[in-house]
Amino acid sequence: MHPLLNIAVKAARRAGGIINRAALDRTALEIRAKRANDFVTQVDRAAESAIIEVVRKAYPDHAVLAEEAGKIARERSEYLWVIDPLDGTTNFIHGFPQYCVSVAVQHRGVTAHGVVYDPSKNELFTASRGRGAFLDDRRIRVSKCAQLKDALVGTGFPFKEMSRQDLYLRQLSRLMHDSSGVRRAGAAALDLAYVAAGRLDAFWEMGLSAWDMAAGALLIQEAGGLVGDLAGEAGYLDSGDIAAATPKVFPELLRALA
């Protein structure tokens, strides 16, 4: 395992331990709304601090972009750690076991390593560019699904961008008609990992942040899938709009979303 990926795994597992301990007594949660339908707890902050501490100890000169702390810059650093300490906070608050830790490492603006860790199931998804994607120690590949009509498609409601609700509802209606089924589980990073592992055949969502997508997108690419924005281009980390699928389903997915 690459040293950077090893530290990312260590950091993600450290955060996962904090999340699992907090899950034993959710009555102690201190919940604050950042905006409508977007919550943060002391667990998010503690998990993020733990990740940053592990990264800082190993690589003090690297920059960090984290959901709660924002951008922690380091002058002339070629490395950026992109961190979501608890993707699926609303699920976590309600005891719905679909949430994860997401840690990605970018080198000169390109995602080089990614980790998505599901603490409730103790599942560790990892990828390094050019070295494949893995679930624990097992190599994973996207499914062999070749047609959208046979695909199980994941999605996420654009709760941060209600101005595009009508567009999303048209997309949802089209995909409900054209696919085998649509699922909305509430943790985008984990949904992307599921595409990489062949549990979902495709995924799309609008209005995400880089920390929601960076690690999961690399997992899909290293598992043989395709990732892009809603036009199929490479700017999804900047736009926040992402589509991902098996190679043969991807063009059909883009046409359905257009």
ROMITOR-908680 format. One record per residue (C-alpha): x, y, z; residue in three letters; residue number from 1. Coordinates in Angstrom, 1 decimal. Layout:
N
<rec><u>X</u><v>Y</v><w>Z</w><rest>ALA</rest><nr>NUM</nr></rec>
...
***
This chain:
258
<rec><u>0.0</u><v>0.0</v><w>0.0</w><rest>MET</rest><nr>1</nr></rec>
<rec><u>1.3</u><v>3.5</v><w>-0.9</w><rest>HIS</rest><nr>2</nr></rec>
<rec><u>2.4</u><v>5.5</v><w>2.2</w><rest>PRO</rest><nr>3</nr></rec>
<rec><u>-0.1</u><v>8.2</v><w>1.5</w><rest>LEU</rest><nr>4</nr></rec>
<rec><u>-2.9</u><v>5.7</v><w>1.2</w><rest>LEU</rest><nr>5</nr></rec>
<rec><u>-1.8</u><v>4.0</v><w>4.4</w><rest>ASN</rest><nr>6</nr></rec>
<rec><u>-2.1</u><v>7.3</v><w>6.2</w><rest>ILE</rest><nr>7</nr></rec>
<rec><u>-5.5</u><v>8.0</v><w>4.6</w><rest>ALA</rest><nr>8</nr></rec>
<rec><u>-6.7</u><v>4.6</v><w>5.8</w><rest>VAL</rest><nr>9</nr></rec>
<rec><u>-5.4</u><v>5.2</v><w>9.3</w><rest>LYS</rest><nr>10</nr></rec>
<rec><u>-7.1</u><v>8.6</v><w>9.5</w><rest>ALA</rest><nr>11</nr></rec>
<rec><u>-10.4</u><v>7.2</v><w>8.2</w><rest>ALA</rest><nr>12</nr></rec>
<rec><u>-10.4</u><v>4.3</v><w>10.7</w><rest>ARG</rest><nr>13</nr></rec>
<rec><u>-9.6</u><v>6.7</v><w>13.5</w><rest>ARG</rest><nr>14</nr></rec>
<rec><u>-12.6</u><v>8.8</v><w>12.5</w><rest>ALA</rest><nr>15</nr></rec>
<rec><u>-14.7</u><v>5.7</v><w>12.2</w><rest>GLY</rest><nr>16</nr></rec>
<rec><u>-13.9</u><v>4.7</v><w>15.7</w><rest>GLY</rest><nr>17</nr></rec>
<rec><u>-15.2</u><v>8.1</v><w>17.0</w><rest>ILE</rest><nr>18</nr></rec>
<rec><u>-18.4</u><v>7.7</v><w>14.9</w><rest>ILE</rest><nr>19</nr></rec>
<rec><u>-19.0</u><v>4.1</v><w>16.2</w><rest>ASN</rest><nr>20</nr></rec>
<rec><u>-18.6</u><v>5.1</v><w>19.8</w><rest>ARG</rest><nr>21</nr></rec>
<rec><u>-21.0</u><v>8.1</v><w>19.3</w><rest>ALA</rest><nr>22</nr></rec>
<rec><u>-23.5</u><v>5.8</v><w>17.6</w><rest>ALA</rest><nr>23</nr></rec>
<rec><u>-23.9</u><v>3.9</v><w>20.9</w><rest>LEU</rest><nr>24</nr></rec>
<rec><u>-25.7</u><v>6.9</v><w>22.5</w><rest>ASP</rest><nr>25</nr></rec>
<rec><u>-27.3</u><v>9.2</v><w>19.9</w><rest>ARG</rest><nr>26</nr></rec>
<rec><u>-29.2</u><v>11.0</v><w>22.7</w><rest>THR</rest><nr>27</nr></rec>
<rec><u>-26.0</u><v>12.8</v><w>23.5</w><rest>ALA</rest><nr>28</nr></rec>
<rec><u>-25.7</u><v>14.3</v><w>20.1</w><rest>LEU</rest><nr>29</nr></rec>
<rec><u>-25.5</u><v>18.1</v><w>19.8</w><rest>GLU</rest><nr>30</nr></rec>
<rec><u>-27.1</u><v>18.9</v><w>16.4</w><rest>ILE</rest><nr>31</nr></rec>
<rec><u>-26.8</u><v>22.2</v><w>14.6</w><rest>ARG</rest><nr>32</nr></rec>
<rec><u>-28.3</u><v>23.2</v><w>11.3</w><rest>ALA</rest><nr>33</nr></rec>
<rec><u>-25.8</u><v>24.7</v><w>8.9</w><rest>LYS</rest><nr>34</nr></rec>
<rec><u>-28.7</u><v>25.4</v><w>6.5</w><rest>ARG</rest><nr>35</nr></rec>
<rec><u>-32.0</u><v>23.8</v><w>5.7</w><rest>ALA</rest><nr>36</nr></rec>
<rec><u>-31.7</u><v>20.0</v><w>5.8</w><rest>ASN</rest><nr>37</nr></rec>
<rec><u>-27.9</u><v>20.2</v><w>6.3</w><rest>ASP</rest><nr>38</nr></rec>
<rec><u>-26.7</u><v>19.3</v><w>9.8</w><rest>PHE</rest><nr>39</nr></rec>
<rec><u>-23.5</u><v>19.1</v><w>11.8</w><rest>VAL</rest><nr>40</nr></rec>
<rec><u>-22.8</u><v>17.4</v><w>15.1</w><rest>THR</rest><nr>41</nr></rec>
<rec><u>-19.9</u><v>17.3</v><w>17.5</w><rest>GLN</rest><nr>42</nr></rec>
<rec><u>-19.2</u><v>13.9</v><w>16.0</w><rest>VAL</rest><nr>43</nr></rec>
<rec><u>-18.5</u><v>15.5</v><w>12.6</w><rest>ASP</rest><nr>44</nr></rec>
<rec><u>-16.1</u><v>17.9</v><w>14.2</w><rest>ARG</rest><nr>45</nr></rec>
<rec><u>-14.4</u><v>15.3</v><w>16.4</w><rest>ALA</rest><nr>46</nr></rec>
<rec><u>-14.0</u><v>12.9</v><w>13.4</w><rest>ALA</rest><nr>47</nr></rec>
<rec><u>-12.6</u><v>15.7</v><w>11.2</w><rest>GLU</rest><nr>48</nr></rec>
<rec><u>-10.1</u><v>16.8</v><w>13.9</w><rest>SER</rest><nr>49</nr></rec>
<rec><u>-8.9</u><v>13.2</v><w>14.3</w><rest>ALA</rest><nr>50</nr></rec>
<rec><u>-8.3</u><v>12.9</v><w>10.5</w><rest>ILE</rest><nr>51</nr></rec>
<rec><u>-6.5</u><v>16.2</v><w>10.3</w><rest>ILE</rest><nr>52</nr></rec>
<rec><u>-4.3</u><v>15.2</v><w>13.3</w><rest>GLU</rest><nr>53</nr></rec>
<rec><u>-3.3</u><v>12.0</v><w>11.7</w><rest>VAL</rest><nr>54</nr></rec>
<rec><u>-2.5</u><v>13.8</v><w>8.4</w><rest>VAL</rest><nr>55</nr></rec>
<rec><u>-0.7</u><v>16.6</v><w>10.1</w><rest>ARG</rest><nr>56</nr></rec>
<rec><u>1.5</u><v>14.2</v><w>12.1</w><rest>LYS</rest><nr>57</nr></rec>
<rec><u>2.6</u><v>12.4</v><w>8.9</w><rest>ALA</rest><nr>58</nr></rec>
<rec><u>2.6</u><v>15.3</v><w>6.4</w><rest>TYR</rest><nr>59</nr></rec>
<rec><u>2.7</u><v>18.7</v><w>8.2</w><rest>PRO</rest><nr>60</nr></rec>
<rec><u>3.4</u><v>20.5</v><w>4.9</w><rest>ASP</rest><nr>61</nr></rec>
<rec><u>0.3</u><v>19.2</v><w>3.1</w><rest>HIS</rest><nr>62</nr></rec>
<rec><u>-2.8</u><v>21.4</v><w>2.5</w><rest>ALA</rest><nr>63</nr></rec>
<rec><u>-6.2</u><v>20.3</v><w>3.7</w><rest>VAL</rest><nr>64</nr></rec>
<rec><u>-9.8</u><v>20.9</v><w>2.4</w><rest>LEU</rest><nr>65</nr></rec>
<rec><u>-12.3</u><v>19.6</v><w>5.0</w><rest>ALA</rest><nr>66</nr></rec>
<rec><u>-16.1</u><v>20.0</v><w>5.2</w><rest>GLU</rest><nr>67</nr></rec>
<rec><u>-16.1</u><v>21.7</v><w>8.6</w><rest>GLU</rest><nr>68</nr></rec>
<rec><u>-12.7</u><v>23.4</v><w>8.7</w><rest>ALA</rest><nr>69</nr></rec>
<rec><u>-12.6</u><v>24.6</v><w>5.1</w><rest>GLY</rest><nr>70</nr></rec>
<rec><u>-9.3</u><v>25.1</v><w>3.3</w><rest>LYS</rest><nr>71</nr></rec>
<rec><u>-6.1</u><v>24.9</v><w>5.4</w><rest>ILE</rest><nr>72</nr></rec>
<rec><u>-3.5</u><v>26.0</v><w>3.0</w><rest>ALA</rest><nr>73</nr></rec>
<rec><u>0.2</u><v>25.3</v><w>3.0</w><rest>ARG</rest><nr>74</nr></rec>
<rec><u>2.4</u><v>27.5</v><w>0.8</w><rest>GLU</rest><nr>75</nr></rec>
<rec><u>3.6</u><v>25.8</v><w>-2.3</w><rest>ARG</rest><nr>76</nr></rec>
<rec><u>2.2</u><v>22.4</v><w>-1.3</w><rest>SER</rest><nr>77</nr></rec>
<rec><u>1.6</u><v>20.0</v><w>-4.2</w><rest>GLU</rest><nr>78</nr></rec>
<rec><u>-0.7</u><v>17.9</v><w>-2.0</w><rest>TYR</rest><nr>79</nr></rec>
<rec><u>-4.2</u><v>18.5</v><w>-0.9</w><rest>LEU</rest><nr>80</nr></rec>
<rec><u>-6.2</u><v>16.2</v><w>1.4</w><rest>TRP</rest><nr>81</nr></rec>
<rec><u>-9.9</u><v>16.4</v><w>0.7</w><rest>VAL</rest><nr>82</nr></rec>
<rec><u>-11.9</u><v>15.2</v><w>3.7</w><rest>ILE</rest><nr>83</nr></rec>
<rec><u>-15.5</u><v>14.5</v><w>4.6</w><rest>ASP</rest><nr>84</nr></rec>
<rec><u>-15.5</u><v>13.2</v><w>8.2</w><rest>PRO</rest><nr>85</nr></rec>
<rec><u>-19.1</u><v>12.0</v><w>8.2</w><rest>LEU</rest><nr>86</nr></rec>
<rec><u>-20.9</u><v>11.8</v><w>4.9</w><rest>ASP</rest><nr>87</nr></rec>
<rec><u>-24.6</u><v>11.1</v><w>5.7</w><rest>GLY</rest><nr>88</nr></rec>
<rec><u>-24.9</u><v>13.1</v><w>8.9</w><rest>THR</rest><nr>89</nr></rec>
<rec><u>-28.7</u><v>13.1</v><w>8.7</w><rest>THR</rest><nr>90</nr></rec>
<rec><u>-28.7</u><v>9.3</v><w>8.4</w><rest>ASN</rest><nr>91</nr></rec>
<rec><u>-26.3</u><v>9.1</v><w>11.4</w><rest>PHE</rest><nr>92</nr></rec>
<rec><u>-28.5</u><v>11.4</v><w>13.5</w><rest>ILE</rest><nr>93</nr></rec>
<rec><u>-31.5</u><v>9.1</v><w>12.9</w><rest>HIS</rest><nr>94</nr></rec>
<rec><u>-29.6</u><v>5.8</v><w>13.4</w><rest>GLY</rest><nr>95</nr></rec>
<rec><u>-29.9</u><v>4.9</v><w>9.8</w><rest>PHE</rest><nr>96</nr></rec>
<rec><u>-26.7</u><v>2.9</v><w>9.1</w><rest>PRO</rest><nr>97</nr></rec>
<rec><u>-25.8</u><v>4.4</v><w>5.8</w><rest>GLN</rest><nr>98</nr></rec>
<rec><u>-22.9</u><v>6.9</v><w>6.3</w><rest>TYR</rest><nr>99</nr></rec>
<rec><u>-19.2</u><v>6.9</v><w>5.8</w><rest>CYS</rest><nr>100</nr></rec>
<rec><u>-15.8</u><v>8.7</v><w>6.1</w><rest>VAL</rest><nr>101</nr></rec>
<rec><u>-14.3</u><v>9.9</v><w>2.9</w><rest>SER</rest><nr>102</nr></rec>
<rec><u>-10.6</u><v>10.9</v><w>2.5</w><rest>VAL</rest><nr>103</nr></rec>
<rec><u>-8.9</u><v>11.7</v><w>-0.8</w><rest>ALA</rest><nr>104</nr></rec>
<rec><u>-5.4</u><v>12.9</v><w>-1.6</w><rest>VAL</rest><nr>105</nr></rec>
<rec><u>-4.8</u><v>15.1</v><w>-4.6</w><rest>GLN</rest><nr>106</nr></rec>
<rec><u>-1.4</u><v>15.7</v><w>-6.1</w><rest>HIS</rest><nr>107</nr></rec>
<rec><u>-1.1</u><v>18.8</v><w>-8.3</w><rest>ARG</rest><nr>108</nr></rec>
<rec><u>-4.9</u><v>18.9</v><w>-8.6</w><rest>GLY</rest><nr>109</nr></rec>
<rec><u>-5.4</u><v>15.2</v><w>-9.6</w><rest>VAL</rest><nr>110</nr></rec>
<rec><u>-6.8</u><v>12.7</v><w>-7.1</w><rest>THR</rest><nr>111</nr></rec>
<rec><u>-4.2</u><v>10.1</v><w>-6.5</w><rest>ALA</rest><nr>112</nr></rec>
<rec><u>-5.6</u><v>8.1</v><w>-3.6</w><rest>HIS</rest><nr>113</nr></rec>
<rec><u>-9.0</u><v>7.6</v><w>-2.1</w><rest>GLY</rest><nr>114</nr></rec>
<rec><u>-10.6</u><v>6.0</v><w>0.9</w><rest>VAL</rest><nr>115</nr></rec>
<rec><u>-14.3</u><v>5.5</v><w>1.7</w><rest>VAL</rest><nr>116</nr></rec>
<rec><u>-14.8</u><v>3.8</v><w>5.1</w><rest>TYR</rest><nr>117</nr></rec>
<rec><u>-18.2</u><v>2.6</v><w>6.3</w><rest>ASP</rest><nr>118</nr></rec>
<rec><u>-17.7</u><v>2.3</v><w>10.1</w><rest>PRO</rest><nr>119</nr></rec>
<rec><u>-21.1</u><v>0.7</v><w>10.8</w><rest>SER</rest><nr>120</nr></rec>
<rec><u>-20.3</u><v>-2.3</v><w>8.4</w><rest>LYS</rest><nr>121</nr></rec>
<rec><u>-16.5</u><v>-2.1</v><w>8.8</w><rest>ASN</rest><nr>122</nr></rec>
<rec><u>-16.1</u><v>-2.0</v><w>5.0</w><rest>GLU</rest><nr>123</nr></rec>
<rec><u>-13.0</u><v>-0.2</v><w>3.7</w><rest>LEU</rest><nr>124</nr></rec>
<rec><u>-12.9</u><v>0.9</v><w>0.1</w><rest>PHE</rest><nr>125</nr></rec>
<rec><u>-9.5</u><v>2.1</v><w>-1.2</w><rest>THR</rest><nr>126</nr></rec>
<rec><u>-8.0</u><v>3.1</v><w>-4.5</w><rest>ALA</rest><nr>127</nr></rec>
<rec><u>-4.7</u><v>4.5</v><w>-5.8</w><rest>SER</rest><nr>128</nr></rec>
<rec><u>-4.5</u><v>5.9</v><w>-9.3</w><rest>ARG</rest><nr>129</nr></rec>
<rec><u>-3.2</u><v>3.2</v><w>-11.7</w><rest>GLY</rest><nr>130</nr></rec>
<rec><u>-3.3</u><v>0.5</v><w>-9.0</w><rest>ARG</rest><nr>131</nr></rec>
<rec><u>-7.0</u><v>-0.6</v><w>-9.0</w><rest>GLY</rest><nr>132</nr></rec>
<rec><u>-9.8</u><v>-0.4</v><w>-6.4</w><rest>ALA</rest><nr>133</nr></rec>
<rec><u>-10.3</u><v>-2.6</v><w>-3.4</w><rest>PHE</rest><nr>134</nr></rec>
<rec><u>-12.9</u><v>-3.5</v><w>-0.8</w><rest>LEU</rest><nr>135</nr></rec>
<rec><u>-10.9</u><v>-4.6</v><w>2.2</w><rest>ASP</rest><nr>136</nr></rec>
<rec><u>-8.3</u><v>-6.8</v><w>0.5</w><rest>ASP</rest><nr>137</nr></rec>
<rec><u>-10.4</u><v>-7.9</v><w>-2.5</w><rest>ARG</rest><nr>138</nr></rec>
<rec><u>-10.1</u><v>-6.2</v><w>-5.9</w><rest>ARG</rest><nr>139</nr></rec>
<rec><u>-13.4</u><v>-4.7</v><w>-7.1</w><rest>ILE</rest><nr>140</nr></rec>
<rec><u>-14.8</u><v>-3.9</v><w>-10.5</w><rest>ARG</rest><nr>141</nr></rec>
<rec><u>-17.9</u><v>-2.1</v><w>-11.7</w><rest>VAL</rest><nr>142</nr></rec>
<rec><u>-20.7</u><v>-4.4</v><w>-12.7</w><rest>SER</rest><nr>143</nr></rec>
<rec><u>-21.1</u><v>-5.8</v><w>-16.2</w><rest>LYS</rest><nr>144</nr></rec>
<rec><u>-24.4</u><v>-4.1</v><w>-16.7</w><rest>CYS</rest><nr>145</nr></rec>
<rec><u>-24.6</u><v>-3.0</v><w>-20.4</w><rest>ALA</rest><nr>146</nr></rec>
<rec><u>-28.0</u><v>-1.3</v><w>-20.6</w><rest>GLN</rest><nr>147</nr></rec>
<rec><u>-29.7</u><v>1.4</v><w>-18.6</w><rest>LEU</rest><nr>148</nr></rec>
<rec><u>-33.0</u><v>-0.5</v><w>-18.6</w><rest>LYS</rest><nr>149</nr></rec>
<rec><u>-31.2</u><v>-3.2</v><w>-16.5</w><rest>ASP</rest><nr>150</nr></rec>
<rec><u>-29.4</u><v>-0.8</v><w>-14.2</w><rest>ALA</rest><nr>151</nr></rec>
<rec><u>-29.9</u><v>-0.1</v><w>-10.5</w><rest>LEU</rest><nr>152</nr></rec>
<rec><u>-29.3</u><v>3.6</v><w>-10.2</w><rest>VAL</rest><nr>153</nr></rec>
<rec><u>-28.3</u><v>5.6</v><w>-7.1</w><rest>GLY</rest><nr>154</nr></rec>
<rec><u>-29.1</u><v>9.2</v><w>-6.6</w><rest>THR</rest><nr>155</nr></rec>
<rec><u>-29.3</u><v>12.0</v><w>-4.1</w><rest>GLY</rest><nr>156</nr></rec>
<rec><u>-31.9</u><v>14.7</v><w>-3.7</w><rest>PHE</rest><nr>157</nr></rec>
<rec><u>-30.5</u><v>18.2</v><w>-4.4</w><rest>PRO</rest><nr>158</nr></rec>
<rec><u>-31.4</u><v>19.5</v><w>-0.9</w><rest>PHE</rest><nr>159</nr></rec>
<rec><u>-28.9</u><v>22.3</v><w>-1.0</w><rest>LYS</rest><nr>160</nr></rec>
<rec><u>-30.0</u><v>23.6</v><w>-4.4</w><rest>GLU</rest><nr>161</nr></rec>
<rec><u>-33.8</u><v>23.6</v><w>-4.3</w><rest>MET</rest><nr>162</nr></rec>
<rec><u>-33.7</u><v>26.0</v><w>-7.3</w><rest>SER</rest><nr>163</nr></rec>
<rec><u>-33.0</u><v>23.0</v><w>-9.5</w><rest>ARG</rest><nr>164</nr></rec>
<rec><u>-35.7</u><v>20.8</v><w>-8.0</w><rest>GLN</rest><nr>165</nr></rec>
<rec><u>-37.8</u><v>20.9</v><w>-11.1</w><rest>ASP</rest><nr>166</nr></rec>
<rec><u>-34.9</u><v>19.7</v><w>-13.3</w><rest>LEU</rest><nr>167</nr></rec>
<rec><u>-34.1</u><v>17.0</v><w>-10.8</w><rest>TYR</rest><nr>168</nr></rec>
<rec><u>-37.7</u><v>15.7</v><w>-10.7</w><rest>LEU</rest><nr>169</nr></rec>
<rec><u>-37.7</u><v>15.5</v><w>-14.5</w><rest>ARG</rest><nr>170</nr></rec>
<rec><u>-34.5</u><v>13.5</v><w>-14.4</w><rest>GLN</rest><nr>171</nr></rec>
<rec><u>-35.8</u><v>11.3</v><w>-11.6</w><rest>LEU</rest><nr>172</nr></rec>
<rec><u>-39.0</u><v>10.6</v><w>-13.6</w><rest>SER</rest><nr>173</nr></rec>
<rec><u>-37.0</u><v>9.7</v><w>-16.7</w><rest>ARG</rest><nr>174</nr></rec>
<rec><u>-34.7</u><v>7.4</v><w>-14.7</w><rest>LEU</rest><nr>175</nr></rec>
<rec><u>-37.5</u><v>5.7</v><w>-12.9</w><rest>MET</rest><nr>176</nr></rec>
<rec><u>-39.0</u><v>4.9</v><w>-16.3</w><rest>HIS</rest><nr>177</nr></rec>
<rec><u>-35.8</u><v>4.0</v><w>-18.1</w><rest>ASP</rest><nr>178</nr></rec>
<rec><u>-33.9</u><v>2.0</v><w>-15.5</w><rest>SER</rest><nr>179</nr></rec>
<rec><u>-34.5</u><v>-1.1</v><w>-13.4</w><rest>SER</rest><nr>180</nr></rec>
<rec><u>-34.8</u><v>1.0</v><w>-10.2</w><rest>GLY</rest><nr>181</nr></rec>
<rec><u>-33.6</u><v>4.1</v><w>-8.4</w><rest>VAL</rest><nr>182</nr></rec>
<rec><u>-32.3</u><v>4.2</v><w>-4.9</w><rest>ARG</rest><nr>183</nr></rec>
<rec><u>-31.6</u><v>7.2</v><w>-2.6</w><rest>ARG</rest><nr>184</nr></rec>
<rec><u>-29.7</u><v>6.2</v><w>0.5</w><rest>ALA</rest><nr>185</nr></rec>
<rec><u>-28.3</u><v>9.5</v><w>1.6</w><rest>GLY</rest><nr>186</nr></rec>
<rec><u>-24.5</u><v>9.3</v><w>1.5</w><rest>ALA</rest><nr>187</nr></rec>
<rec><u>-23.0</u><v>10.2</v><w>-1.9</w><rest>ALA</rest><nr>188</nr></rec>
<rec><u>-19.5</u><v>9.0</v><w>-1.1</w><rest>ALA</rest><nr>189</nr></rec>
<rec><u>-20.8</u><v>5.6</v><w>-0.1</w><rest>LEU</rest><nr>190</nr></rec>
<rec><u>-23.1</u><v>5.4</v><w>-3.2</w><rest>ASP</rest><nr>191</nr></rec>
<rec><u>-20.1</u><v>6.1</v><w>-5.4</w><rest>LEU</rest><nr>192</nr></rec>
<rec><u>-18.2</u><v>3.3</v><w>-3.6</w><rest>ALA</rest><nr>193</nr></rec>
<rec><u>-21.1</u><v>1.0</v><w>-4.3</w><rest>TYR</rest><nr>194</nr></rec>
<rec><u>-20.9</u><v>1.8</v><w>-8.0</w><rest>VAL</rest><nr>195</nr></rec>
<rec><u>-17.2</u><v>0.8</v><w>-7.9</w><rest>ALA</rest><nr>196</nr></rec>
<rec><u>-18.1</u><v>-2.5</v><w>-6.1</w><rest>ALA</rest><nr>197</nr></rec>
<rec><u>-20.9</u><v>-3.3</v><w>-8.6</w><rest>GLY</rest><nr>198</nr></rec>
<rec><u>-23.7</u><v>-2.9</v><w>-6.0</w><rest>ARG</rest><nr>199</nr></rec>
<rec><u>-25.1</u><v>0.0</v><w>-8.0</w><rest>LEU</rest><nr>200</nr></rec>
<rec><u>-24.7</u><v>0.3</v><w>-11.8</w><rest>ASP</rest><nr>201</nr></rec>
<rec><u>-24.9</u><v>4.1</v><w>-12.0</w><rest>ALA</rest><nr>202</nr></rec>
<rec><u>-25.3</u><v>7.2</v><w>-9.9</w><rest>PHE</rest><nr>203</nr></rec>
<rec><u>-26.0</u><v>10.9</v><w>-10.4</w><rest>TRP</rest><nr>204</nr></rec>
<rec><u>-26.5</u><v>13.9</v><w>-8.1</w><rest>GLU</rest><nr>205</nr></rec>
<rec><u>-26.3</u><v>17.7</v><w>-8.3</w><rest>MET</rest><nr>206</nr></rec>
<rec><u>-25.0</u><v>20.3</v><w>-5.9</w><rest>GLY</rest><nr>207</nr></rec>
<rec><u>-22.3</u><v>18.2</v><w>-4.2</w><rest>LEU</rest><nr>208</nr></rec>
<rec><u>-19.0</u><v>19.3</v><w>-2.8</w><rest>SER</rest><nr>209</nr></rec>
<rec><u>-15.5</u><v>18.1</v><w>-3.7</w><rest>ALA</rest><nr>210</nr></rec>
<rec><u>-15.2</u><v>16.1</v><w>-0.4</w><rest>TRP</rest><nr>211</nr></rec>
<rec><u>-18.4</u><v>14.2</v><w>-1.3</w><rest>ASP</rest><nr>212</nr></rec>
<rec><u>-17.0</u><v>13.0</v><w>-4.6</w><rest>MET</rest><nr>213</nr></rec>
<rec><u>-13.2</u><v>12.9</v><w>-4.8</w><rest>ALA</rest><nr>214</nr></rec>
<rec><u>-12.5</u><v>9.6</v><w>-3.2</w><rest>ALA</rest><nr>215</nr></rec>
<rec><u>-15.6</u><v>7.8</v><w>-4.6</w><rest>GLY</rest><nr>216</nr></rec>
<rec><u>-14.9</u><v>9.0</v><w>-8.1</w><rest>ALA</rest><nr>217</nr></rec>
<rec><u>-11.4</u><v>7.6</v><w>-8.1</w><rest>LEU</rest><nr>218</nr></rec>
<rec><u>-12.7</u><v>4.3</v><w>-6.8</w><rest>LEU</rest><nr>219</nr></rec>
<rec><u>-15.1</u><v>4.1</v><w>-9.8</w><rest>ILE</rest><nr>220</nr></rec>
<rec><u>-12.4</u><v>5.0</v><w>-12.3</w><rest>GLN</rest><nr>221</nr></rec>
<rec><u>-10.0</u><v>2.4</v><w>-10.8</w><rest>GLU</rest><nr>222</nr></rec>
<rec><u>-12.8</u><v>-0.1</v><w>-10.9</w><rest>ALA</rest><nr>223</nr></rec>
<rec><u>-13.3</u><v>0.3</v><w>-14.6</w><rest>GLY</rest><nr>224</nr></rec>
<rec><u>-16.2</u><v>2.8</v><w>-14.6</w><rest>GLY</rest><nr>225</nr></rec>
<rec><u>-16.7</u><v>6.2</v><w>-16.0</w><rest>LEU</rest><nr>226</nr></rec>
<rec><u>-17.2</u><v>9.5</v><w>-14.1</w><rest>VAL</rest><nr>227</nr></rec>
<rec><u>-18.1</u><v>13.0</v><w>-15.4</w><rest>GLY</rest><nr>228</nr></rec>
<rec><u>-20.4</u><v>15.9</v><w>-14.9</w><rest>ASP</rest><nr>229</nr></rec>
<rec><u>-23.9</u><v>15.8</v><w>-16.4</w><rest>LEU</rest><nr>230</nr></rec>
<rec><u>-22.4</u><v>16.5</v><w>-19.8</w><rest>ALA</rest><nr>231</nr></rec>
<rec><u>-19.8</u><v>13.8</v><w>-19.4</w><rest>GLY</rest><nr>232</nr></rec>
<rec><u>-16.9</u><v>16.2</v><w>-18.9</w><rest>GLU</rest><nr>233</nr></rec>
<rec><u>-14.2</u><v>16.2</v><w>-16.2</w><rest>ALA</rest><nr>234</nr></rec>
<rec><u>-15.3</u><v>19.3</v><w>-14.2</w><rest>GLY</rest><nr>235</nr></rec>
<rec><u>-17.5</u><v>17.5</v><w>-11.7</w><rest>TYR</rest><nr>236</nr></rec>
<rec><u>-15.4</u><v>18.4</v><w>-8.7</w><rest>LEU</rest><nr>237</nr></rec>
<rec><u>-15.8</u><v>22.1</v><w>-9.5</w><rest>ASP</rest><nr>238</nr></rec>
<rec><u>-19.5</u><v>22.1</v><w>-10.6</w><rest>SER</rest><nr>239</nr></rec>
<rec><u>-20.7</u><v>19.7</v><w>-8.0</w><rest>GLY</rest><nr>240</nr></rec>
<rec><u>-22.8</u><v>17.8</v><w>-10.5</w><rest>ASP</rest><nr>241</nr></rec>
<rec><u>-21.7</u><v>14.2</v><w>-11.1</w><rest>ILE</rest><nr>242</nr></rec>
<rec><u>-22.7</u><v>11.2</v><w>-13.2</w><rest>ALA</rest><nr>243</nr></rec>
<rec><u>-21.1</u><v>7.8</v><w>-12.9</w><rest>ALA</rest><nr>244</nr></rec>
<rec><u>-21.8</u><v>4.3</v><w>-14.4</w><rest>ALA</rest><nr>245</nr></rec>
<rec><u>-20.4</u><v>1.3</v><w>-16.1</w><rest>THR</rest><nr>246</nr></rec>
<rec><u>-18.8</u><v>2.1</v><w>-19.4</w><rest>PRO</rest><nr>247</nr></rec>
<rec><u>-21.8</u><v>0.9</v><w>-21.5</w><rest>LYS</rest><nr>248</nr></rec>
<rec><u>-24.4</u><v>2.5</v><w>-19.3</w><rest>VAL</rest><nr>249</nr></rec>
<rec><u>-22.7</u><v>5.9</v><w>-19.0</w><rest>PHE</rest><nr>250</nr></rec>
<rec><u>-23.7</u><v>7.3</v><w>-22.4</w><rest>PRO</rest><nr>251</nr></rec>
<rec><u>-27.3</u><v>6.2</v><w>-21.9</w><rest>GLU</rest><nr>252</nr></rec>
<rec><u>-27.3</u><v>7.8</v><w>-18.4</w><rest>LEU</rest><nr>253</nr></rec>
<rec><u>-26.1</u><v>11.1</v><w>-19.8</w><rest>LEU</rest><nr>254</nr></rec>
<rec><u>-28.7</u><v>11.1</v><w>-22.5</w><rest>ARG</rest><nr>255</nr></rec>
<rec><u>-31.4</u><v>10.4</v><w>-19.9</w><rest>ALA</rest><nr>256</nr></rec>
<rec><u>-30.2</u><v>13.3</v><w>-17.7</w><rest>LEU</rest><nr>257</nr></rec>
<rec><u>-29.9</u><v>15.8</v><w>-20.6</w><rest>ALA</rest><nr>258</nr></rec>
***
